[in-house]
Amino acid sequence: MEFLYEYGLFLAKAITFVIAFGAIVVIIASSAMKQGHKKGHLEITDLSEHYKEVEEEVIHHLLTKEQLKDKEKRDKKAAKEQAKADKASVKDESSETQQARTFVVDFKGSIDAKEVTSLREEITAILMVANEKDEVFVRLETGGGMVHGYGLASSQLDRIRQANIPLTVAVDKVAASGGYMMACVANKIVSAPFAILGSIGVIAQVPNFNKILKKNDIEFEQITAGEFKRTLTMFGENTEKGREKFSQEIEDTHQLFKDFVAEHRPSLDIAKVATGETWFGSKAKVMGLVDEIITSDDYLFKASKSSKVVGVKFATKKGLAEKLSKAASMSAESFISKIWQNNRIFPS
């Protein structure tokens, strides 16, 4: 009897919470609908100009007045020559006379890879103007996540390869699991020495509360059509046959992952690297997962000497609902990140 009383009290609290939460969701959804659908916009940043401005500022503080005057004269002369060259290149629209460009895209992925929405817009914009002399440089940071989300993100990067435009992926911190699935599409992968790469594996975890329900005389019913419509469940009693089927699905997904990596980086010993392990950048280079050890900062600074470096970002104005959702997502990801740091495992 005491159990029923406590259970009833708990149920009442739970229902109250659900109703309150539902009311908040309705208010937020209503507000979002009133705001209407907001389209995003492209933000183009001249990173080459940024590097020049930084260089000029430093030089200004280092040179004497006489040296600055001499430099200003040389700069004016160089500017005139450049203006003439630019004018000539406008008349001659052939790609041979155009300066090579490096298009920079940032991808900091969440578990569901929702950032692919912006990535596809950025890549589409780049493909409209880029040619084979140019380069697309992706600064990638993600520990992976849902297979279908990162599969689509990888396919977006493959659009660049299909257009015969050189693609470089830079990993300063982490590109593991789904992150490496994206990275391996590139013609070239560069990495910081202590960046984390690899985790070519798949993991799935499902808690089961069936014993707790049985202990408290609570029945759980689930009706499905199709033998394997549901293999493992959180509340029902799992069967050995269901476990075997679920395990086979995980193995099949892992095989697809391995085939995908092997196709894009055929020189890899896939059996050696597809164990679910991760490696730091320096070791990853030895394993063949990375082509060069260099930070994205150094790479772009060097690129700015010979090409025009341009940042491309698709930005959208976020409504109240999105802001709250992002805050909750960041909290969850922070929690998962802490677990990963302690256990060194990645979701796939």
C-alpha atoms as one frame of an Amber mdcrd trajectory, in Angstrom:
protein
   0.000   0.000   0.000   2.830   2.352   0.860   4.402   1.633  -2.515   1.167
   2.571  -4.323   1.003   5.822  -2.387   4.612   6.708  -3.241   4.108   5.664
  -6.841   0.950   7.776  -7.113   2.749  10.767  -5.638   5.633  10.289  -8.068
   3.205   9.929 -10.978   1.418  13.135 -10.024   4.707  15.031  -9.907   5.767
  13.578 -13.245   2.456  14.536 -14.899   2.727  18.067 -13.496   6.243  18.395
 -14.855   5.231  17.068 -18.285   2.283  19.478 -18.502   4.470  22.444 -17.484
   7.187  21.445 -19.925   4.604  20.964 -22.679   3.203  24.442 -22.055   6.696
  25.954 -22.396   7.289  24.048 -25.632   3.960  25.269 -27.050   4.812  28.890
 -26.178   8.253  28.594 -27.769   6.858  26.891 -30.878   4.175  29.559 -31.203
   6.818  32.278 -30.939   8.964  30.559 -33.565   5.980  30.300 -35.956   5.239
  34.003 -35.570   8.833  34.840 -36.454   8.392  32.880 -39.676  11.017  31.081
 -41.721  14.278  33.009 -41.772  16.654  32.292 -44.602  20.367  32.368 -43.981
  23.003  34.396 -45.771  26.574  33.901 -46.869  29.364  35.697 -45.049  32.547
  36.090 -47.104  35.734  37.089 -45.281  38.956  38.100 -47.000  41.463  36.306
 -44.764  44.378  37.336 -46.965  43.567  40.956 -46.255  43.344  40.141 -42.558
  46.862  38.659 -42.603  48.161  41.730 -44.418  46.567  44.084 -41.890  48.108
  42.187 -38.985  51.504  42.219 -40.708  51.256  45.947 -41.403  50.327  46.695
 -37.813  53.309  44.779 -36.445  55.728  46.328 -38.949  54.423  49.809 -38.134
  55.536  49.351 -34.533  58.926  47.885 -35.448  60.262  50.256 -38.132  61.719
  53.714 -37.677  60.116  56.777 -39.328  62.648  56.705 -42.161  62.103  53.015
 -42.741  58.331  53.500 -42.743  58.574  56.257 -45.378  60.705  54.049 -47.583
  58.271  51.174 -47.140  55.286  53.370 -48.008  56.955  54.363 -51.298  57.619
  50.727 -52.188  54.080  49.748 -51.203  52.559  52.466 -53.417  54.617  51.270
 -56.360  53.615  47.658 -55.737  49.952  48.675 -55.396  50.036  50.438 -58.798
  51.570  47.374 -60.443  48.986  45.132 -58.805  46.165  47.402 -59.955  47.422
  47.138 -63.546  47.631  43.359 -63.252  44.090  43.198 -61.825  42.792  45.379
 -64.648  44.426  43.110 -67.206  42.981  39.998 -65.588  39.465  41.500 -65.727
  39.790  41.921 -69.499  41.165  38.420 -69.867  38.603  36.216 -68.100  40.463
  32.957 -68.723  41.176  30.898 -65.596  44.910  30.871 -66.414  45.232  34.562
 -65.517  43.175  34.401 -62.319  44.878  34.201 -58.948  44.395  30.877 -57.208
  41.989  30.983 -54.281  41.756  29.002 -51.074  38.203  28.755 -49.767  38.048
  28.153 -46.015  35.101  26.390 -44.385  34.676  25.567 -40.686  32.798  22.475
 -39.531  32.413  21.947 -35.794  30.100  18.959 -35.635  27.566  17.919 -33.021
  26.344  14.380 -32.385  23.566  14.584 -34.988  25.754  16.529 -37.482  23.051
  19.177 -37.870  25.762  21.584 -39.065  25.563  19.825 -42.442  22.686  22.210
 -43.252  25.133  25.111 -43.416  27.902  22.983 -44.936  25.832  22.106 -47.985
  25.075  25.799 -48.616  28.749  26.746 -48.250  29.899  24.023 -50.620  27.231
  24.887 -53.195  28.344  28.530 -53.130  32.011  27.555 -53.556  31.296  25.163
 -56.433  29.571  27.984 -58.316  32.820  29.948 -58.609  35.744  27.590 -57.932
  37.923  25.916 -60.527  40.687  23.295 -60.522  43.348  25.900 -59.662  41.587
  26.679 -56.398  41.518  24.747 -53.137  38.864  24.108 -50.505  40.235  24.007
 -46.970  37.979  22.560 -44.250  38.817  23.119 -40.584  37.186  20.071 -39.034
  36.443  19.482 -35.367  34.154  16.683 -34.212  34.191  13.461 -32.258  31.594
  11.912 -34.545  28.005  10.940 -33.941  25.063   9.494 -35.855  25.990   7.452
 -38.905  23.419   8.917 -41.291  24.278  12.507 -40.294  28.010  12.101 -40.837
  27.395  10.023 -43.945  25.610  13.024 -45.464  28.363  15.397 -44.292  30.950
  13.161 -45.987  28.893  13.173 -49.172  28.868  16.968 -49.145  32.676  17.026
 -49.044  32.760  14.436 -51.818  30.970  16.953 -54.066  34.211  18.953 -54.025
  36.260  15.911 -55.041  33.785  15.094 -57.823  34.266  18.617 -59.190  38.061
  17.974 -59.370  38.787  20.774 -56.923  41.592  19.977 -54.441  40.209  19.376
 -50.948  42.283  19.646 -47.782  40.944  18.839 -44.318  42.715  20.224 -41.250
  42.333  18.735 -37.792  43.564  20.930 -34.945  41.769  19.126 -32.120  39.725
  16.054 -33.020  38.300  14.229 -36.042  37.265  10.807 -34.848  34.637   8.254
 -35.834  32.194  10.199 -38.055  34.736  13.008 -38.032  37.338  10.791 -39.660
  34.676   9.550 -42.074  34.519  13.162 -43.268  38.277  13.728 -43.198  39.172
  10.681 -45.274  37.296  12.100 -48.271  39.971  14.818 -48.672  42.858  14.738
 -51.122  45.037  15.716 -48.192  44.621  15.538 -44.402  46.745  17.785 -42.187
  46.812  17.596 -38.427  48.220  19.279 -35.351  50.685  17.043 -33.443  48.297
  16.321 -30.572  45.009  16.258 -32.481  43.005  13.053 -32.013  42.105  10.969
 -35.059  40.755   7.524 -35.837  38.046   5.696 -33.909  37.042   3.806 -37.035
  34.450   1.769 -35.201  30.781   1.700 -34.243  29.149   1.705 -30.828  25.538
   1.467 -29.671  24.317   1.413 -26.077  20.776   0.711 -24.884  19.803   0.678
 -21.182  17.203  -1.909 -20.172  14.772  -1.372 -17.294  12.820  -4.609 -17.655
  13.988  -6.102 -14.341  13.023  -2.935 -12.445   9.540  -3.011 -14.005   9.095
  -6.674 -13.144  10.252  -6.086  -9.579   7.498  -3.489  -9.160   4.846  -5.582
 -10.964   4.678  -3.202 -13.934   3.953  -4.787 -17.299   5.293  -3.426 -20.562
   3.620  -4.241 -23.847   5.012  -3.617 -27.314   3.340  -4.634 -30.554   5.367
  -4.797 -33.767   4.901  -6.128 -37.282   8.008  -7.679 -38.776  10.349 -10.089
 -37.009  13.113  -7.550 -36.495  11.130  -4.326 -36.356  12.543  -3.961 -32.867
  15.651  -5.916 -31.869  16.572  -4.434 -28.477  14.212  -2.435 -26.289  14.594
  -0.305 -23.178  11.578  -1.686 -21.301  10.793  -5.101 -22.736  12.623  -8.371
 -22.167  15.364  -8.688 -24.770  15.927 -12.014 -26.489  19.162 -13.637 -27.574
  17.923 -13.615 -31.167  17.297  -9.872 -30.932  20.782  -9.301 -29.514  22.368
 -11.307 -32.332  20.456  -9.327 -34.956  21.406  -6.001 -33.334  25.040  -7.080
 -33.150  24.963  -8.071 -36.828  23.612  -4.626 -37.745  26.503  -3.019 -35.861
  28.997  -5.260 -37.686  27.416  -4.396 -41.052  27.689  -0.676 -40.277  31.328
  -1.107 -39.266  32.064  -2.914 -42.531  30.509  -0.051 -44.511  32.645   2.395
 -42.541  35.813   0.388 -43.253  34.989   0.082 -46.954  34.376   3.837 -47.163
  37.732   4.691 -45.561  39.599   2.094 -47.635  38.073   3.469 -50.847  39.238
   7.011 -50.131  42.607   6.134 -48.571  43.641   2.895 -50.313  47.183   3.040
 -48.903  45.868   2.434 -45.369  46.166  -0.952 -43.690  42.449  -0.940 -42.881
  42.597  -4.013 -40.648  45.219  -2.261 -38.513  43.462   1.108 -38.160  39.779
   0.061 -38.047  39.894  -1.250 -34.488  38.050   1.675 -32.913  41.297   3.061
 -31.485  42.349   6.709 -31.652  45.809   8.166 -32.187  47.425  11.563 -31.721
  48.409  13.423 -34.886  52.087  12.439 -34.943  51.276   8.747 -34.535  48.354
   9.038 -36.949  50.802  10.206 -39.621  52.924   7.103 -39.062  49.763   4.984
 -39.367  48.863   6.709 -42.644  45.732   8.419 -41.336  47.300  11.858 -41.859
  49.489  13.287 -44.622  51.204  16.206 -42.893  51.712  17.556 -39.376  50.869
  21.248 -39.400  48.260  23.465 -37.740  45.545  25.110 -39.802  46.984  28.517
 -38.849  50.389  27.755 -40.377  48.831  26.149 -43.445  46.609  29.144 -44.226
  49.363  31.657 -43.505  51.594  29.918 -46.056  48.699  29.658 -48.523  48.090
  33.415 -48.265  51.520  34.042 -49.786  50.542  32.465 -53.108  46.740  32.513
 -53.196  43.786  34.591 -52.079  42.398  33.063 -48.866  38.651  33.518 -48.450
  36.454  32.408 -45.557  32.966  31.157 -46.491  30.243  30.814 -43.874  26.492
  30.309 -44.167  24.900  32.078 -41.210  21.307  31.951 -40.044  19.561  34.104
 -37.493  18.487  31.835 -34.647  15.104  32.180 -32.993  14.318  31.656 -29.309
  13.504  27.971 -29.809  16.815  27.316 -31.555  18.787  29.192 -28.918  17.220
  27.132 -26.111  17.720  23.949 -28.098  21.372  24.816 -28.732  21.940  25.554
 -25.032  20.490  22.163 -24.104  22.510  20.460 -26.847  25.744  22.095 -25.696
  25.078  20.979 -22.123  24.508  17.414 -23.278  27.595  17.460 -25.494  29.674
  18.868 -22.649  28.541  15.988 -20.456  29.319  13.417 -23.166  32.690  15.066
 -23.805  33.611  14.631 -20.140  32.637  10.963 -20.311  34.747  10.563 -23.461
  37.767  12.204 -21.847  37.552   9.678 -19.053  36.854   6.639 -21.218  38.328
   7.546 -24.632  35.291   6.241 -26.587  33.346   7.816 -29.434  29.778   7.380
 -30.588  29.340   6.463 -34.236
